[in-house]
Amino acid sequence: MKKLKNEKELLKKAIHFGMNYAQKRGVAQFEATDSHDDKVEYIYRLLVHDKVMQPLAGDQENLPNIRHKLAIWMAKQLGEI
């Protein structure tokens, strides 16, 4: 898995976008006490459920891969890839 040069920044943008997306759909209300990892996983599963992004293979579904997948997806949305 090739790391993106600005992966952390892309992940932050993906989380921000995902939180807004979930709240506008009315399916989630995020709290300040929610962990970063929980937000990442929830956003990934929501986007996969809504068929906004392709899911990872079952044996590759772990937190580092989910973070990377969200960063790649955000880069595509911003036209950086």
Summary of the structure (lengths in Angstrom):
residues: 81
radius of gyration: 12.1
end to end distance: 15.3
largest distance: 34.5
contacts: 198
relative contact order: 0.21
helix: 63%
strand: 0%
